Amino acid sequence: MSVKVQGLSKRYGQFAAVRELTFDVPEGSIFGFVGPNGAGKTTTLRILAALLEPTSGDAWIGGESVTQHPRAVRRKVGYMPDFFGVYDDLTVAEYLAFYAHSHGVPRSRRQRVIADLLDLVDLTEKADWFVNTLSRGMKQRLGLARSLVHDPEVLLLDEPASGLDPRARIEMREILRELRRMGKTILISSHVLPELADLCTHLGIVSRGQMLVHGPVADILSRAQNGQSVLIRVLDKVELTVECLRRSAGVVRVEVEDDGVVAEVTGGDDVIAGLLRSLVTADLPVVELRKRSGGLEELFLAVTGEQGGT
């Protein structure tokens, strides 16, 4: 199920939280909605969840307008806010049962739905634990399960990895990949681009309520990688490696640093692949070749900086 946003704006008096946003989230994609704090991400997600009316413009979830048919939209989406209250005196299973009842899940199906969700988010063994005893990562996974109790086709997740340790972030990413394999369309907001760069199929960068860049990750990477830095480590033959790199297409500068040889290149991944072929063909003992600078991160800083930063 796709998401379409057209000319969406939200004003509070003279302040514009969202300004003329237009973008599409293709069916079955994971769309990363990235921007600094205060960029309008949460406001946009609340509008898409039919919890907040826009000042102008509209959005459609599976063809249903959020302004004209909010009840129908709410049945199609699962919304996970950036901060949500939990009922500390309920167990994990009771918590999900409460929300399943609230969403009209038939009594005959609730136990099966809850069991499946607990299995998905790896909380089966915590079913009888009280919510207030869970770690931050477990509470985030429980919040995700809560957003899934009515089996929505679209997920709107506001900073789902916020405050999580590295292991919990990895676990969250794996769950989201599994949800995509199940056919869900997912829109995730974050102010930290590296959280999304390896997960999303599409990205949108927003600042001060305006969409600055959006599209498939490959297209945005192509724009970002007009110039990038590559680190090469070799067992020996450093001087020969430098000479080989300087002769390679797309290389504009080569330097030797403590951690290896650094090549500044123009172009995308095809240029980097060509470097590796040249080094291997020259029988140089390459033990590592990786991008040292993040093209997406640099693009994020560039385009948000053009808007005056955060």
N, C-alpha and C positions, 0 to 999 in steps of 0.2 A: 504494500500500500504506500503510495507516494504522498509527499507533503509539498504544497505549493504556497509560496508567500509572495504577495504582490502589493507593493507600495505601503507596507505596514508602518504606521507611526503611532507613538504614544507620547502625549504631552501631559505634564503636570504644571498648569499655569504657563509660565514662560520657559520652563525647562523641558527639553525634548529628550526623553529617555531612549526612544527609538525613532529613527528618521528615515522614512521611505525605504524600508528594507524590501528587497526583492531577491528571492533565490528559490531553488527547487531541491528537494531531497528525493532522489530516485528510489523506487521500490526496492527493498532488500539491501539498501546501502547502510553504511555507518557514516554519518555526517558529523564531522567535528566542527563545533561552533566555538571559535577561539577568539579571545579578546582580553584586554586588560580588565581589572576590576572596575566596575562602573560603566562598562561599555554598552550595556543594554541586553546582555545575554539572558539574565533571569526574567526580565520583563517580557522578552520575546517568547521564552518558553511558557510563561504563564498565559500569554495570549493564545499560543498554540494549543495549550491544554484547556482552553475555553474557561479559564478562571479569571481572566481580566479582559475587559473590552478595549479594543484599540480606538484611538482617536480618529484614525482614518486608515484606509486600506483594508485588506482582508487576507485570510489564509484558508486553505482547504486541506483537510485530512481525508484522503481517499475520496475526494470529490465533495465532501461535506464542508460547508462554510462554517468557520468558527463563530462568525457573527450571526448567521441566520439559523444555524442548527447546532447550538452548543451542546445539547443533550446527546445528540447522535455522535458528536465529536468525542465527548467524554467516554462513550462506550468503546471507541476505537483506540484510545490512547491510554498508556500507562505513564503517569507522571511521578518522577522522583525528585523532590525539591532538594536544594543544597543543604537545607537544615530541616529536619523533621522531628516532631515530638514522638516519643514512644511512651507506652503505658507500662511503667516499671513494675506494676503489680500483676502483669500478665506473663504467662510463659510464651515462648516463641510460637508454639502451636496455637495457643489461644489468641495471640496477636493476629496471626494470619486468618484464623477462623472468624474473628471479628470483622476484618476487612472483606473476606469472602462473602459474609452475610450482607455487608453494606453494599457490595456490588451485585447482589442478587444471584450469587452462585447457588444453585439448588442444594438443599441439605444432603441429598443422596450422593452428590459429587464432591462435597467439600473435603472430606478426609482424603480422597484420592488426589485432589488438586493440591492440598497442603503437603502431602507426602512427596508428590512429584516436584514441587517447588523447593522443598527442603533438600531434596536430593540434588537438584540443579545448582543450588547455591552452597552445597556442602555443609548444611546445618542439621542434617538428620539426627546426629547424636546430641544436638543441643535442643531438641524439640521440647523437652521438659524444663529447660533452664528459664529462669526469669530474665526478662529483657534487660534489666539493669545490670545483670552480671556479664553481659557480652562485651567483648572488646570493641573498639571503634570499627575495625574491619568487619567483624561479624554483624554489627548493627547496620553497616552499609549494605552488606549482602542481604540482610533481612529486609531493609528498605527496598532493595531491588525486587525481592520476592513479593513484597506487598504490592508493588506496581504491576505485577504480573498475574494477580489472582483472578482477574476476569479475562485472561488470555487476550490482551490487546494486540493489535497488529502493528502499532507504532509505539515506540518508547521514547519519552522525553526525559533525559537524565541531566540534572543540573549539578555539575561538579561531583560526579559519583566517586572520584578517587581522592577527594579532598581529605587531608589529614591522615591518609593511609600510609603505613610503612611500605617499603619496597616489595615485600612478599605479598602483602594484601593487594597492592596495585597489580601485580602479576596475576593473582587469582581473579581479580575483577575483570581484567582484560580477557582472560580465557573464558569467563562466563559470557561476556559480551560477544565474543567470537562464536560461541555455541548458539547464542540467541539469534545471531545473524544466519547461521546454518539452518536454524529452525524457520527462517523466512521472515523474521522481524525486521522492520525498518527502524533504525536507531538514530536519534539525534542527541549528541552529547556536547555539553558546554564545558569549557575549561579555560582558565587563564594561563595554563602551562602547556605550551605546544608539544614538547616531547612526550607528554602523556598520550597524545593522540596520533602523532605522526606515523607510528608503526601499526596503528589499529584501524584507522579510518580509510574508507574508499574515496570520500569526498571531504573537502575542507571549506570553511568560510571564515575569513578573518574580519572581525568587526571592531570598530573603535568609535567612541562617542555616538553610539547609536546608528552608525552607518556601516554598510557592508563595503569593505575595501577590495577584497579578493575572494572569489569563490569558484569552485569547480572540482573536477576529479583530481585526486592527489598527484597523479602522473603529470597532469597539465601544470599544476602549480609548482611541482618540482622542476619542471622544464624551465619555468620562469625564474625559479630561485637559483638554478645551477648554472647561470651564465658564467659564474666564477666561483671556484671552490678550492679547498686545500685537501691534499691527499698525503697521508703518512705511509711511508714504505720502510719496513725494517728488513735488513738482510743479515745473514750470518757473518759475511765478510764481503770483500770486493766493493766497498762503499764508493770508491772513486769511479770504478767502471759503471756502477749503478747511476751515479750522477751524470756521467757522459751519455748513457743510454737514455735517460729521462730527457736530457736537453735536446736530443735528436728526435724525440717523439712528438707527434702532432698534438697540438692543443696545449702544450706546456709553455707557460710564459715565464716561470721562474723556478729555480731549484736551489734549495739550501740544505746544509747538513746541520742537524740539531742533535741534542743529547739523546733524544728518544728515536732517532732515525733520520731518514731523508724526507724532506717535505717538498712536494711539488705543487705549485699554484697552476691550476689548469682552467681553461675556458671550455664550456660545453657541458654535456650531461654524462650519464652513466656509460654511454658508448665510448666516450673519450677515455674514461677510467679503465674500461675493459681493454681498450687498445694498449694502455700503459702496461697492464698486466701481461698481455700477450708478448709485448716487446721484451719485457724483463725475463720472461720464461724462455723465449726464443734465444735470448743472449746467454742462457744458462747461468743466470744470476740466482743466488740462494735466497729467494724471497720467503720470509717466514710470516710476514703480515703486510697487508695492504688495506687501508681503510680511509674513509673520509674523516678528516679531522674537524672540519667546520661544518656546522649544520646549515644547509642551504635554506631549509624552511624557517629555522629560527632567525637567520639573518633577514629573510624576507619579512617575517613578522615584525622584527625591530624596525626595518626600513619603512614599511607601510604605515605602522602605527606611529612611528616618529614623524612622518609627514603630516599626521593629524594632531601633532602636539603632544604625543605620548599619552600617559594615563591621566 
